[in-house]
Amino acid sequence: MNIGDYIEVLDDTIKGHVVRVTPQEVTMLSTEGFELSFHPDEVVVISEEVPIKSAFATIDEESLRKDVLPKRRQKAPLTKREKSIPPMEVDLHIEQLVDSTRNMTNYDMLTLQLETARRQLEFAIAQRIQRVVFIHGVGEGVLRTELEFLLGRYSNVTFYDAEYAKYGVGATEVYIYQKAK
């Protein structure tokens, strides 16, 4: 990192030019005119700012939507053996995960729910459990959307709405493809 480089803070939307560099600290002049200091691990060098509209001018809104969220797949037909094995159920309602939500922000609650879902999915993969039902509820759909994004990062899973008669619309079933040993 050199003086004059255009940098951005990793966990914030602050950008600016480097004015001082030491091994423990990088000082930048932000685009708002403030001089701010960060640890070198907290910033990244980027190219000069390109207006966002021009960067996406050739992309139409529909193709952008297709790339961002994974498509929900149709429920794959289950074999008789698979039907007889009940799926692992994971209730992501916050009341089931903690005794009290006092002093927890919405972000903290969502992070805990997603971390629980990730941990349980990793457990199911390790234990070769083929079906997992995540019960997330209806609400505003934030947890469901984030859960879909998390599941879309796994290449060996498909997900779809869980059985309506049993769970209603507030659950997602995940089918894990296991490799033969």
N, C-alpha and C positions, 0 to 999 in steps of 0.2 A: 504494500500500500504506500502510495507516494502523495506528497502535497499536490493538490490540484485534482486528484482523482474524484470522480463522482461516485458517491456511496449511498447505500440505503441501510437503515437499521432493520435487522432481521425480524424482530417481534413488534414492529411498529411501522407506521407509514411516514417516517421521517427520512427525507433525502437532503443531500447537500454536498458541498465540496470540502475535501480535507484541507485543514489549515495547519495542523500540527500532528506529528506522529512520534510516539515514544513506544517502547516495548509493552508498557502496561496500559496505554491510553491513546485513543485516536480522537482528535478534536476536529469537529466539522462546523462549517457555517451552513445552517439549514436554509432551505429555500424561503423560509419565513424571515430569515435574517438573524436567527439566534445562534450563538456559539454553544455547542453541546459536546460533551465528552462521553465516550463509550469504550468498553474493553474491545480489543481487536477482534475477538470471537463473536461480538454482537453485531458487526457490520460486514457488508459485502460490497465489493466494487461492481458497479454496473455501468453500462454505456450511458451516454447523455440521454436525458429524458426525451422519449418520443411521445407525442400526443396520443392518447389512448384511442381516440376515434380513428386516426389515420392507420394505426396498427391493425385495426379490425375492419377496415373499410371494405375489404373484399370478402369478408365472411358474412353470410346472411344469418339472421337470428335463429332460424330453424336448425341449420347445421350446427350452430354453437350449442343448442340445447341437446342435440343428439350426442355430442361428444362429452358433455359435462356429466350427465346422469346416466348410469347404466340402465338398460331396458329391463323391465320386469319380465321374466320368462314365464311361459305357460307351465303349469304344473305337469311334471313328468309322471307318466303312469307308473305306479308302484307295483312290484311283484307281490305275490301272496305272502312270501316270507317277510318282505319289508313292511307290509301292512300289519302283520301280526306283532312287530316290534314297535312299542310306543316310542314316540320321539322324546328327546330330552327337552324339558321345558325350562326356559329362563325368563323369570318375571323381572322386567326392567323398571317397574314402577318404583319411584324413589323411596316410597314408604317401605318397600320390601328390602331395600339395600342399606338403609341407615335408620337408627332409632329416632333421630330428630334432624330436621333440615334447618334448624336454627343456625344463623350465621353462615348459611350457604347461599351463594349467589346462583342464579339460573345457570351460569357458565359452569360453576362447580358441580351442580347436579347433573348437567348434561355430560360433562367430562367423566364423572363417576359412572354414569349409565353406559357410556360408550366403552369405557375401559373394562367394565364388567362384561359387556357383550364380546369384546375382543378376547378377553381371558377365557371365557366359556367356550367360544368358538375354537380357540387354540387347544383347549382341553379336549373337546369333542374330536378334533382332528387327531390328536395324539392317542386318544383311546379308541379310535376307529368307530366312533358313533356316527351313523349316516345321516340322521335327521335331528335337527334342533329347531324348536319353536321359540322365537323371541317374542314375548308379550310386551308390547310397548304402549298400548292404549291408543285412543284416537287423538285427542287434544288438538293442537295446531299443526301437527305433522312434522315438527322440527326433529324430534328423536327418530321418527321413521325415516326421514330424508337422510339424516346423518348415518343411520344404521345401513341404509341402502348404499351410501357412499363407501362405508367401511367394507361391506360385503362385496362390493364391486372390485375391490383391490385383491380379492382372492380368486385365482384362476380355477381352482378345483371345487368351487361351490356354485350352485344356482339357488335363487331364492324367489319366492312367490308368496301370495297371500295364503295364510294358514286356513285350515278348514273353518268355514264361516259358521256352521252349526255349533261348533264347539267354542271358537274364540271370537266370533264376530269379525269386525274389520280392523281390530286393534292388535293384530299379530302377524308376524312374518315367519314363514317356514323356510328353513335352509336345508338343502340336500347337499351332502358332502360326498364328492366322488373319491373313493378310496382306490389306491393303486394296489394291484394284487401283489402279495408277498412272495 
